[in-house]
Amino acid sequence: MNDVYVKRPENTGNLQIAGLMITYNKDIFKWWNTDFSINPERIHMNILLDDKRIDTTFFAYSFNWFNRFAISKSCTAELVMNWGGRSFSGQNTTKGIMAWRAGIKQQLFKGNGSIGINGSDLFYSAITRGKIINVAGSGANYKNRGDSRTVILSFSYKISKNAKDNKRLRDRNGAMDEQNRVLTTTP
């Protein structure tokens, strides 16, 4: 369709956000640790749109649940849920959005390496739905499904046996040598 959305310079105003982050960590079992995080926010908006004053206050919430599992001494897993509640930005309101991600990591080579796999938005549920409002003579609903699903395969290996012995290799600019020279030649 030939829909056009116009954002004018006068779409400005005053925005005040006051929020709180409440986090709780708990070992459910010896092998399961969890973090809960709740973020309530009070949002006050006072804006001018097409000579119309919009003065509104609303509350927004988000919730995160992070779980870590020790499957064995060398294998760990995680399961994470993120949820964001509705939001409002003067001409746009959105409904809540939720996504799950999970991963597993296995240590290799006596702890010197690891291999892992991690996936995000497992159920393809991170869909933004909303409504465009406060535009004179128009209104619209929308649904956006982005490319939010990812799968990451990772491999890492620690090459250095002792990083302290290799400090000289990391200090290639000579700064430490110069400082030592200055300290030893002071009259």
N, C-alpha and C positions, 0 to 999 in steps of 0.2 A: 504494500500500500504506500501511498505518498504522504505518510504522516511526517510532520515536521515539529520538532521541539525547539522552542526559542528560549534561550537564557539571556536575559537582558542585564545591563550593568546595574540597574536598580535592584536586582535580586540580592540585596545585602541587608545586613542588620546586625543584631546583637545575639550572641550565643553564649550561654553559661552552662557548664557541666560540672556537677559535683558527684563524685562517685566514691565507692568503697570497695576494696578487695578483701574478701574473707577467704582464707585458705586453711585447710585442715589436712594434716598428714597422719597416717595411721598404718602400722604394721598389722594387717588383718590376721595373717599367719606368718610363720617364719619365712615362708617362700613367696608371700604376696604383700606388697606395699602399695598404698594408694594415696593419692592427693585429690582433694576436692577443692574447687575454687568457685566462688559465687561473686559476681560483680554487679551489684545494683548501682544505677546511675539516675540522678535527677537532671533532666535537661530542660532548660528554659530558653525559649527562642522568641525574639521580638524582631520581626523583619517586615519590610515594605515590599509588597508585590503588586504591581499594576495599580498604584495608588490605594491599595488595600492593606491595612495594618494587620499582620498575623502575630498575635501575642499568645503563646501557648506554652504549657508545661506538661511534660510527660515523663514516665519512668521507663527505663530500659534495663534489661537483665541479660547476663550471660552466665553460662555454667560450663565448667571444664572438669573432666574426670579422667585422671591419669593413673594407670595401673601398671606396676612392674612385677614380673613374675620370675623367680629363680627356678628354672626347670632342673638344672643341675649346677655343679660348681663352675662349669664352663659354658653354660647355655642360659640365656635370658630372653624374655619376651616382654612386649608391652602392648597394651590396648588402651586407646585414648578416645574419648567422646568429647566433642566440642559442640555447644549449642549457644546460639545467639538469638535473643528475643527480637521483637518488632522494633523498628526504628522509624524516625520521622525527621525530615530535613527541609521543611517548608513547602516544597512542591512534590515531595516524594515520600511515600510510606512503604515500608517493607515488612513482610511477615517474618517469623522466626526461621532460622536455618540451622541444620544439624549435620554433622559428618563424623564418621568413625575412621580411625586409622589403627593399624596394627603392624608389628614387626617382630622379628626373631633374630638373635645374633648368637653365633657359636664361636668360641675362642679356639684357635688352632696353634700348633707349633709351640706348645708349652706356654701359652699366653702371649707370644710374640706376634700373633696375627689373629685375624677374625674374618668371618664371612657373615653377611646378614642380608635379609630381605625385608623391605618395608613397603607397605601399601597405604595410600590415603584415599579417603572418600570411598570406602569399600562397598557401600550400598548405593553409590551414585545419588546421594540424597542432598548434596549441597546445592540446592536449587533456590535461586532468589525469586521471590514473588512479591509483587507490589502494585502500587497504584500511584499515578501522577495526578496531583490535585492542585487546587489553588491557581490554576491557569485559566484566565477568563475565557468562557465559551468552549471549554474542552475538558476532557478527562480521559484517562486511559489506564488499563490494567496491563501488566506485563509478567512474563515468566522467563527467566534466564537460566539455562543450564550450561554452565561453563565446562571447560575441559579440566575438571578438578581431580579426576582419578589419576593416580600415578603409582608406579611400581618401581622401586629402586633396589638394585642388587649392588651390594658393596663388598669390597675386599680391602683389608689393610694389613700391612706387615711392617713391623718395627725392624729397621735395618741396623741401627746402632745398638751395640751391646751395652755401652755405658756412656750416656750423654755427658756426664761430668768430665770424662777424659777427653771428650771432643769439644770442649769449650773453646780451645784455641782455634778450631776450624770455624766456629760461629763468629768469633771476634776478628774478622778479616780486615776491619778498617783500621786496626792498630790503635784504637782509642785507649785501651787498657795499657798497652806498652808505653804510650806517650805519658799517661798519668804516672806510671811507675818511674819513668825517666825523670819527670819533674820532681817527684817526691824524693828521689835519691840524690838529686843534684842541688837541693836547696841549701844556701850558705848558712 
